[in-house]
Amino acid sequence: MIYPILLFDIDDTLLDFDSNEESSLKQLFKSRGIKDFDTTAKVYREVNNELWHKYEHGEIDINNLFNTRFAIAMAKLGITADGEEWEAEYRKYLYLGAEPVENSPEIIKRLHDMGYRVFAASNGIKEMQISRLKLAGMYDCFEDIFVSDEVGVQKPLVGFFDYVATHIPSFDKRKALMIGNSLSSDILGGNRADIDTCWYNPHKAEPSEEIRSTYEIEKLEDIFKIV
Ligand SMILES: [Mg+2]
């Protein structure tokens, strides 16, 4: 056992956030009387990505991101939207989205049964992530769940990993591996915290010159070859 402590990102690593987002946006826009889903979703995603980028860089806080993204996006389309109200409705749909990535529940369960200590290290809302992990049937395999809204700091900032390190009993960074799909949050964060990283890259995205992972996998089950 090289890495007995496994830190897993959640969105698009264990749970398919893209499909969850797509179906949640469809429900929200439909209930708000929006007919052109594709254009509206495109504008929303651009605004949302921009705000997440700012959040990862510590320029805005997470509530600012959540409560303004719909108002900003809809304003670009000439629609007046109450950002907080739209967000609350959207979140109701998101909470129920627990489509696994590949066979992640089996993989997590197997790792847990083999004696690995499995943790979640995610940017987002803790309550929502717990709800989704429960629905996907893998919540009980996690020793603890670290989510940025509770931590107060987000990946890739080193404060997030400091929090994780102090809240995991007998933590040893040489025995920990951060696994995730995002170079800019999971891998960069691991690098800054001096924790080895595994980049989950199922769509064979171009690697980055600046942000290098210790390992790269295309399929989740390849994790067994590393740990
Ligand atoms: Mg992710």
Residues whose N, C-alpha, C, O or C-beta is under 5 A from the ligand:
A	BS01	MG	D9 I10 D11 D12 T13 N181 S182
